Amino acid sequence: MGSPAAAISAGTERAAADGGTTDGFAACGDGCVFDVEFCTDGSGVNLPPVMPEVFCIYTILFYHYNGIMKMVRAAMIGDVVGEPGIKVLEDNLPRIIKDNVVDFIVVNGENAADGFGMTEVTLKRMLACGVDVVTSGNHIWEKREFWPFIDPVNKILRPANYSGTAPGRGWLCTEKAGANWIIINLQGRELMTPIDCPFRCFDNIINESAMPAGTFPVIMVDFHAESSREKEALGHYLDGRAALLAGTHTHVQTADDRILPKGTAYITDLGMTGITNSVIGMDTKICLDRTRKQVLYRMEPAVNHQAGDKSNGEVQGIIAEIDAESGKAVSIRRI
């Protein structure tokens, strides 16, 4: 079986031979190996036997560049932890966007201000990196001085299943890159504060959004939850109705990124953005003392002990390719 690079080259040549344009292919499929079942299911493209990578990439090219499929790329980035996390985001996210030609970026920022909550400054710094929407979770309420900014800023979300009287909004609709996007922020209830039902909340949002008949928005969900079981359950509940569901909150990236049976891209947890030589982005010594002594010392974000050392910081998350015409995911891979 050949390399992805060879597959891309062969797929590009074959798509061009059939009359499709391949300009910009490196921007929408470089290095990705797609699922053969997805590419062959109902495609009607009669090809001689080729290695699976070429067949898949050829089919995606054929659809995309002959007007049958409009592909967009979305990235979701795990919880930004403190000043070190913001600095890692500033140093790396613009390059990630450029190298992967990402159309829409969602970042969870609930830990951006000293590890708990957000401030006006931390929000502006995250948005300045190229972020389209900042999501959050239970720590959104930590900095009371930030509450007045939750309502007027239309790029910040708090979990939608908090009471309707809580400050801010839990979802939004927008247009970008020729696609309609709906971004939804939900919070789990297992092992967390039992707020309103996230399953029912999603249904209510979809009913309220009332998109025109025949249109399929790209729906992205940040599910801020502790329980892996609850996250997977919601993933299957939304399967085929959302393009992407990504869990946040635990700060530990999971290796279960996949496309669910009806076309929803899923991962249990995106991980975190910050210092990796730490305990979930927090200072190791403080976390050890909390655990060993059972004393609730206030946690603080971990820092690099060597000035100028960037090797210990990491942006974690996923990039998904989505068919904007159907609102279903084609591929997902971890950052």
C-alpha positions as CSV (number, residue, x, y, z in Angstrom):
1,M,0.0,0.0,0.0
2,G,1.5,3.3,-1.0
3,S,2.2,6.4,1.0
4,P,-0.4,9.2,1.5
5,A,1.7,11.5,-0.7
6,A,1.7,9.0,-3.6
7,A,-2.0,8.5,-3.1
8,I,-2.6,12.2,-3.3
9,S,-0.5,12.5,-6.5
10,A,-2.3,9.6,-8.2
11,G,-5.7,10.7,-7.0
12,T,-5.1,14.3,-8.3
13,E,-4.0,13.1,-11.7
14,R,-7.0,10.8,-12.1
15,A,-9.5,13.5,-11.0
16,A,-7.9,15.9,-13.5
17,A,-8.2,13.3,-16.3
18,D,-12.0,13.1,-15.7
19,G,-12.3,16.9,-16.1
20,G,-12.3,18.1,-12.5
21,T,-10.0,20.9,-11.4
22,T,-7.4,20.1,-8.8
23,D,-6.3,23.6,-7.9
24,G,-5.9,23.8,-4.2
25,F,-6.2,20.1,-3.5
26,A,-3.3,20.3,-1.0
27,A,-5.5,22.7,0.9
28,C,-8.4,20.3,1.3
29,G,-7.1,16.8,1.4
30,D,-3.4,16.7,2.0
31,G,-2.2,13.6,3.8
32,C,-5.7,12.4,4.8
33,V,-6.7,8.8,4.1
34,F,-10.5,8.6,3.9
35,D,-12.8,5.7,4.7
36,V,-13.3,3.4,1.7
37,E,-16.8,2.6,2.7
38,F,-17.7,6.3,2.8
39,C,-16.1,6.9,-0.6
40,T,-17.7,4.0,-2.4
41,D,-21.2,4.1,-0.8
42,G,-23.5,5.2,-3.5
43,S,-20.8,7.1,-5.4
44,G,-21.6,5.6,-8.8
45,V,-17.9,6.1,-9.8
46,N,-16.7,3.1,-11.8
47,L,-13.0,2.8,-11.2
48,P,-10.5,0.0,-12.0
49,P,-9.0,-1.6,-8.9
50,V,-6.5,0.8,-7.3
51,M,-5.0,0.9,-3.8
52,P,-7.6,2.2,-1.3
53,E,-5.8,5.5,-0.6
54,V,-6.0,6.5,-4.3
55,F,-9.6,5.3,-4.7
56,C,-10.7,7.3,-1.7
57,I,-8.9,10.4,-2.5
58,Y,-9.9,10.2,-6.1
59,T,-13.6,9.9,-5.1
60,I,-13.4,12.9,-2.8
61,L,-11.6,14.9,-5.5
62,F,-14.2,13.9,-8.1
63,Y,-17.1,15.0,-5.9
64,H,-15.5,18.1,-4.6
65,Y,-14.2,19.6,-7.8
66,N,-17.1,18.7,-10.0
67,G,-19.5,20.5,-7.7
68,I,-21.1,17.5,-6.0
69,M,-19.5,18.0,-2.6
70,K,-18.5,21.2,-0.9
71,M,-15.9,20.5,1.8
72,V,-15.0,22.7,4.7
73,R,-12.5,22.1,7.5
74,A,-13.2,22.8,11.2
75,A,-11.0,22.6,14.2
76,M,-11.9,22.3,17.8
77,I,-9.2,23.0,20.4
78,G,-9.2,21.7,24.0
79,D,-9.3,23.8,27.2
80,V,-6.8,26.6,27.3
81,V,-5.1,26.6,30.7
82,G,-3.9,29.9,32.0
83,E,-1.3,32.3,30.7
84,P,1.0,29.5,29.5
85,G,-2.0,28.0,27.5
86,I,-2.8,31.3,25.9
87,K,0.9,31.8,24.9
88,V,1.0,28.3,23.4
89,L,-2.2,29.1,21.5
90,E,-0.7,32.4,20.2
91,D,2.5,30.6,19.2
92,N,0.9,27.7,17.4
93,L,-2.7,28.3,16.3
94,P,-2.1,30.6,13.4
95,R,0.4,28.1,11.9
96,I,-2.1,25.2,12.4
97,I,-4.8,27.2,10.7
98,K,-2.5,28.1,7.8
99,D,-0.9,24.6,7.3
100,N,-4.3,22.8,7.4
101,V,-6.4,25.5,5.7
102,V,-9.0,25.5,8.5
103,D,-12.2,27.3,7.8
104,F,-13.7,27.5,11.3
105,I,-12.1,27.4,14.7
106,V,-13.7,26.7,18.1
107,V,-11.6,26.9,21.3
108,N,-12.7,26.1,24.8
109,G,-11.4,29.0,27.0
110,E,-13.0,28.4,30.4
111,N,-9.6,28.0,32.1
112,A,-7.8,30.8,30.3
113,A,-7.6,33.3,33.2
114,D,-5.2,31.8,35.9
115,G,-6.7,28.4,35.3
116,F,-10.3,29.3,36.2
117,G,-12.7,31.4,34.1
118,M,-12.0,34.1,31.6
119,T,-11.4,37.9,31.5
120,E,-11.9,40.4,28.8
121,V,-8.2,40.4,28.0
122,T,-7.9,36.6,27.8
123,L,-11.0,36.5,25.5
124,K,-9.6,39.1,23.2
125,R,-6.2,37.3,23.0
126,M,-7.8,34.1,22.0
127,L,-10.0,35.7,19.3
128,A,-6.9,37.5,18.0
129,C,-5.3,34.1,17.2
130,G,-7.9,33.4,14.5
131,V,-10.6,31.8,16.8
132,D,-14.2,32.2,15.6
133,V,-16.0,31.1,18.7
134,V,-14.9,30.6,22.3
135,T,-16.8,28.0,24.3
136,S,-16.7,27.3,28.0
137,G,-18.1,25.2,30.9
138,N,-18.7,25.2,34.6
139,H,-15.8,27.6,35.2
140,I,-17.3,30.4,33.0
141,W,-18.7,31.9,36.2
142,E,-15.4,32.1,38.2
143,K,-14.6,35.7,37.3
144,R,-17.6,37.8,38.2
145,E,-16.1,40.8,36.5
146,F,-16.3,39.0,33.2
147,W,-20.1,38.5,33.3
148,P,-20.9,41.8,31.7
149,F,-18.9,40.8,28.6
150,I,-20.8,37.5,28.1
151,D,-23.9,39.1,26.7
152,P,-22.6,41.8,24.3
153,V,-19.8,39.7,22.8
154,N,-21.3,37.3,20.2
155,K,-18.3,35.0,20.0
156,I,-18.4,33.7,23.5
157,L,-20.7,30.8,24.6
158,R,-21.6,29.4,28.0
159,P,-23.4,26.0,28.2
160,A,-26.9,26.3,26.7
161,N,-28.5,24.1,29.3
162,Y,-28.0,26.6,32.1
163,S,-31.1,28.4,33.1
164,G,-32.4,30.8,30.4
165,T,-32.0,33.6,32.9
166,A,-28.2,33.1,33.2
167,P,-26.0,35.7,31.5
168,G,-24.9,35.0,27.9
169,R,-26.0,32.6,25.2
170,G,-25.4,28.9,24.7
171,W,-25.4,28.6,20.9
172,L,-25.1,30.8,17.8
173,C,-25.6,30.7,14.0
174,T,-23.2,32.3,11.6
175,E,-21.9,32.1,8.0
176,K,-18.3,31.6,6.9
177,A,-16.5,30.0,4.0
178,G,-19.7,29.6,2.1
179,A,-21.3,27.4,4.8
180,N,-23.9,27.9,7.5
181,W,-22.6,27.0,11.0
182,I,-24.4,26.3,14.2
183,I,-22.1,26.2,17.3
184,I,-23.6,24.7,20.5
185,N,-22.1,24.6,24.0
186,L,-23.6,22.0,26.4
187,Q,-22.6,20.7,29.8
188,G,-23.0,17.2,31.3
189,R,-24.8,16.3,34.5
190,E,-23.1,13.1,35.6
191,L,-20.6,13.9,38.4
192,M,-21.3,17.6,37.8
193,T,-23.9,20.1,38.8
194,P,-27.2,18.7,37.6
195,I,-28.4,21.5,35.4
196,D,-31.0,21.1,32.6
197,C,-30.9,18.0,30.3
198,P,-28.3,18.4,27.5
199,F,-30.2,15.9,25.3
200,R,-33.4,17.8,25.4
201,C,-31.6,21.1,25.2
202,F,-30.0,20.1,21.9
203,D,-33.4,19.1,20.5
204,N,-34.9,22.5,21.5
205,I,-32.0,24.4,19.9
206,I,-32.4,22.5,16.6
207,N,-36.1,23.2,16.6
208,E,-35.5,26.9,17.4
209,S,-32.8,27.4,14.7
210,A,-35.4,26.7,12.0
211,M,-33.0,26.5,9.0
212,P,-34.7,26.8,5.6
213,A,-36.0,23.5,4.1
214,G,-33.3,21.7,2.2
215,T,-30.4,23.3,3.9
216,F,-28.0,21.4,6.2
217,P,-25.9,23.6,8.5
218,V,-22.6,22.5,9.9
219,I,-23.4,21.8,13.5
220,M,-20.5,21.6,16.0
221,V,-21.1,20.7,19.7
222,D,-18.7,21.3,22.6
223,F,-20.0,18.9,25.3
224,H,-18.3,20.0,28.6
225,A,-18.7,16.9,30.7
226,E,-16.9,14.6,33.2
227,S,-18.5,11.3,32.3
228,S,-17.2,9.4,29.2
229,R,-20.4,7.4,29.2
230,E,-22.5,10.5,29.0
231,K,-20.3,12.0,26.2
232,E,-20.6,8.8,24.1
233,A,-24.3,8.6,24.8
234,L,-24.8,12.1,23.5
235,G,-22.6,11.4,20.5
236,H,-24.9,8.6,19.4
237,Y,-28.0,10.6,20.2
238,L,-26.8,13.4,17.9
239,D,-25.4,11.0,15.2
240,G,-26.5,12.2,11.8
241,R,-27.8,15.5,13.1
242,A,-24.5,17.2,14.1
243,A,-21.4,17.3,12.0
244,L,-19.1,17.1,15.0
245,L,-19.3,16.5,18.8
246,A,-16.2,17.0,20.9
247,G,-16.0,16.5,24.6
248,T,-14.1,18.9,26.9
249,H,-13.4,19.3,30.6
250,T,-11.1,16.4,31.6
251,H,-8.0,18.0,29.8
252,V,-6.8,14.5,28.8
253,Q,-7.0,13.8,25.1
254,T,-8.7,10.5,24.2
255,A,-7.7,8.3,21.3
256,D,-11.3,7.4,20.2
257,D,-11.7,10.0,17.4
258,R,-14.0,8.4,14.8
259,I,-16.9,8.9,12.4
260,L,-20.1,7.5,14.0
261,P,-22.4,5.3,11.8
262,K,-24.7,8.2,10.6
263,G,-21.9,10.7,9.8
264,T,-21.1,12.6,13.0
265,A,-17.4,13.1,13.9
266,Y,-16.8,12.3,17.5
267,I,-14.1,12.4,20.2
268,T,-14.6,11.9,24.0
269,D,-12.2,14.7,25.0
270,L,-10.1,17.2,23.0
271,G,-7.4,17.4,25.7
272,M,-6.0,20.8,26.7
273,T,-3.8,23.6,25.5
274,G,-1.0,24.4,27.9
275,I,2.1,22.8,29.5
276,T,2.1,19.0,29.0
277,N,4.7,18.3,31.8
278,S,1.9,18.9,34.4
279,V,-1.2,17.5,35.9
280,I,-4.0,18.4,33.5
281,G,-2.2,21.7,32.8
282,M,-1.8,22.6,36.4
283,D,1.3,22.8,38.7
284,T,2.4,19.2,39.5
285,K,3.5,19.9,43.1
286,I,0.3,21.6,44.0
287,C,-1.8,18.7,42.6
288,L,0.3,16.2,44.4
289,D,-0.1,18.0,47.7
290,R,-3.9,18.2,47.1
291,T,-4.1,14.5,46.4
292,R,-1.7,13.2,49.1
293,K,-2.8,15.5,51.9
294,Q,-6.5,15.9,50.9
295,V,-6.1,19.7,51.5
296,L,-7.8,21.8,48.8
297,Y,-4.8,24.1,47.9
298,R,-5.8,26.4,45.1
299,M,-4.4,25.0,41.8
300,E,-2.3,27.1,39.5
301,P,-1.3,26.7,35.9
302,A,1.9,24.9,35.3
303,V,4.8,26.9,33.7
304,N,7.9,26.1,31.8
305,H,10.9,26.4,34.2
306,Q,13.3,27.2,31.4
307,A,12.8,30.7,30.0
308,G,12.1,30.6,26.2
309,D,11.5,26.8,26.2
310,K,8.5,26.1,23.9
311,S,9.0,22.3,23.7
312,N,6.8,21.6,26.7
313,G,3.7,23.4,25.4
314,E,1.1,21.8,23.2
315,V,-2.2,22.6,21.4
316,Q,-4.5,19.6,21.5
317,G,-7.7,19.1,19.6
318,I,-9.1,17.8,16.3
319,I,-9.5,18.8,12.7
320,A,-12.5,17.5,10.9
321,E,-13.5,17.6,7.2
322,I,-17.2,18.1,6.6
323,D,-19.4,18.0,3.6
324,A,-21.2,21.4,3.9
325,E,-24.0,20.2,1.6
326,S,-25.1,17.4,3.9
327,G,-23.7,18.6,7.2
328,K,-22.0,15.3,7.8
329,A,-18.4,14.6,8.6
330,V,-16.0,12.9,6.2
331,S,-12.9,12.6,8.4
332,I,-11.5,13.5,11.8
333,R,-8.0,13.5,13.1
334,R,-6.3,14.6,16.3
335,I,-3.9,17.5,16.7
